[in-house]
């Protein structure tokens, strides 16, 4: 499915990003794995073969993003698809948020998507490459979540950007879509369970069960559940889809 395709994946060292990289590799893609955590990235990249390179990059910094794309292009000649997956979260009551809390979420989740998307699409246009982008948004980009006002706002920004950019570049055959995961079993989720427990006065087990209870399909998502949808959006099977935000929530949100 992805033979002769070069895909750059941000936030690839762990969690959903690692699952996306594994699925793409299995499908035949050549990969540029990007993450800020050099140690974790090296460990992940060691599981792949010569069709893969690891690039340390801070998606908050334009020069770092441009350098990452330059390294991928030097290694493989081009980039055909961007999976803009890098993201962070934190939890607080909305009225307790600081400027630093707000900036931390927006700098990675929103600015990181803006920078990586812009650099990727400029490359697609230079090469007359009908490339594609898949941005990782969130269930919280559809419904504002308690204790996650700043995170929700940053992910709502991702959807607004995705739709607007999709309209601008569609005449060039470039597709921009987003995936919206729900409660996904990752290290980030493990931290969020502890944070919500502290903020709500519940036990971590009660928080986890409440998330399951909100999910009609009756379980937490696995990273592979998200990765499979990302592969679809990045593939030719989704060739007539752009500006979409696809829920992978087990039915928590259905609109």
Order of alpha helices (4+ residues) and beta strands (2+ residues): beta-alpha-beta-alpha-beta-alpha-beta-alpha-alpha-beta-alpha-beta-alpha-alpha-alpha-beta
